[in-house]
Amino acid sequence: MEKTTSKSAKLQFKGYYSQIFGAIVSCFRKAKLMPLEDLQCENPTFTQIAQDLKKFYRTMEILNTSFLEEDDKISQNELGCIKKYTELLERLGSAIDNEDIEEMTEVVAILAEEPYI
């Protein structure tokens, strides 16, 4: 990949990174405040949002390992955060879909302790 394209890709990732956290924070706030019945009516669902974020994570992981110049690589910490929070959002979505209040409460508690959320 050309150096300028590699740098551009990394800059775009930074913007997407912020948007991902915005989406996760939004879901987290809703899960804390809204009744389960309302959460189940969200469109897109939490599960759908998590699936989309997981696809994005996989794409960024491939881009990072296969195409970006060494100086422009996305840190494993940043990629790890996306993966971690996406997995938590998946658990939250599954808990909402399955009306599992205990799991939902556990995930909300985990997210409440996270420094970036």
DRENLUM-380768 format. One line per field, with one value per residue (C-alpha): residue in three letters; x, y, z. Coordinates in steps of 0.1 Angstrom, whole numbers. Layout:
// residues N
residuo = [ALA, ...]
px = [X, ...]
py = [Y, ...]
pz = [Z, ...]
This chain:
// residues 117
residuo = [MET, GLU, LYS, THR, THR, SER, LYS, SER, ALA, LYS, LEU, GLN, PHE, LYS, GLY, TYR, TYR, SER, GLN, ILE, PHE, GLY, ALA, ILE, VAL, SER, CYS, PHE, ARG, LYS, ALA, LYS, LEU, MET, PRO, LEU, GLU, ASP, LEU, GLN, CYS, GLU, ASN, PRO, THR, PHE, THR, GLN, ILE, ALA, GLN, ASP, LEU, LYS, LYS, PHE, TYR, ARG, THR, MET, GLU, ILE, LEU, ASN, THR, SER, PHE, LEU, GLU, GLU, ASP, ASP, LYS, ILE, SER, GLN, ASN, GLU, LEU, GLY, CYS, ILE, LYS, LYS, TYR, THR, GLU, LEU, LEU, GLU, ARG, LEU, GLY, SER, ALA, ILE, ASP, ASN, GLU, ASP, ILE, GLU, GLU, MET, THR, GLU, VAL, VAL, ALA, ILE, LEU, ALA, GLU, GLU, PRO, TYR, ILE]
px = [0, 13, 26, 0, -28, -16, -16, -50, -63, -50, -66, -99, -96, -92, -125, -142, -127, -144, -177, -175, -171, -199, -222, -211, -216, -250, -260, -246, -266, -298, -292, -287, -318, -344, -368, -361, -392, -381, -346, -360, -378, -346, -339, -312, -310, -280, -272, -272, -250, -225, -225, -217, -190, -175, -173, -156, -131, -123, -118, -95, -75, -70, -61, -37, -18, -19, -19, -7, 29, 47, 47, 10, -2, -30, -19, -29, -43, -68, -78, -81, -104, -127, -127, -134, -162, -178, -178, -194, -220, -227, -233, -256, -275, -279, -291, -317, -328, -331, -346, -317, -317, -288, -265, -276, -269, -235, -225, -238, -217, -186, -191, -196, -161, -144, -123, -134, -171]
py = [0, 35, 54, 82, 57, 38, 71, 80, 45, 50, 85, 70, 43, 69, 85, 51, 42, 72, 64, 28, 40, 64, 35, 14, 42, 49, 12, 10, 41, 27, -6, 11, 33, 17, -12, -46, -43, -11, -24, -53, -29, -10, -9, -19, -43, -44, -78, -63, -34, -59, -80, -49, -38, -73, -72, -38, -52, -81, -58, -35, -65, -77, -42, -38, -70, -72, -37, -10, 2, -7, 29, 33, 1, 4, -5, -39, -20, -1, -32, -51, -25, -27, -65, -65, -39, -56, -89, -72, -56, -91, -105, -75, -80, -117, -111, -86, -110, -139, -117, -127, -100, -115, -115, -80, -67, -84, -69, -34, -37, -47, -18, 6, -3, 3, 35, 45, 38]
pz = [0, -8, 22, 18, 14, 45, 65, 52, 63, 98, 100, 89, 115, 142, 132, 131, 164, 180, 163, 176, 212, 207, 196, 225, 250, 235, 239, 274, 285, 270, 287, 321, 318, 296, 305, 289, 268, 252, 247, 228, 204, 195, 157, 149, 178, 201, 186, 151, 162, 178, 146, 125, 149, 148, 110, 112, 137, 115, 85, 105, 118, 82, 70, 98, 94, 56, 41, 64, 65, 97, 109, 103, 120, 144, 179, 193, 223, 201, 182, 215, 229, 199, 202, 240, 238, 208, 227, 257, 234, 219, 253, 261, 229, 236, 271, 258, 231, 256, 284, 306, 333, 352, 322, 312, 347, 347, 314, 324, 356, 336, 312, 341, 354, 320, 318, 282, 285]
